[in-house]
Amino acid sequence: MQKALSILVGILTIGVAAASAQSKCFENNGLKDGHSVEMSISGKTVTGSFSIAPDYDTDRVKRYEFTGMIAGSVISVKFPDQTPVEVPSSPSTKRWTLVRTTSGEKLRVTLYGKNYTTNKWGSYTADYTMCKDPHDEAASTAKRITFAKGTTAWASDLSFTSKGEKKSYKLGLRSGQKVSVLAPGCGISFFYPDKTPYEEGTAIDTWGSDKLPQSGDYLFVISPAGEPGVCKVRFEAR
């Protein structure tokens, strides 16, 4: 009986610890490359990863695992395997700060890079804001597509000024419909009406389905597949 009670207490302790863990995500899209920090805080222990997408190319993301401790708003971080070149090499323990603002929480990180005004290299601080939900972010700027009467297609020329730029579109479709999206030179991703992301990630140049599984608004996201420039997109549904 006592052994069973001890096991139960242990299970409950683990469950409480897991339930108390906080997950946080921060990003900075104002730098040369896309940066994001994901972390889990359990008590005073911190584990996470620092991710960098060169030129905002999500297919080339580099992740650097880190561990650390938190005391108040200060997080002491170490990279056990490899330190990103974007972070100062010394000291070995990096100190980041959680900053609370009226618009939400921010993560203040010390980075290392080139100051293009002085043409010198050095350390500087950058604020990372809380990660946005990918679906909600795309939906907030999405353009509603409607086909002209008697037609089954819609097309437009798109212009991108950076690799990280995206354009989103909402298209109301029915379960069982056949649909195709053509965007030569661009990436095509989307969310189903239930907000689930496309399971294959991003298609290049073209995407299609002979039989859609859901009815409702499909949220399509178009982005440059290579260098930014002009891309023609065409939606067709039957």
Summary of the structure (lengths in Angstrom):
residues: 238
radius of gyration: 22.7
end to end distance: 66.7
largest distance: 76.5
contacts: 641
relative contact order: 0.13
helix: 13%
strand: 53%
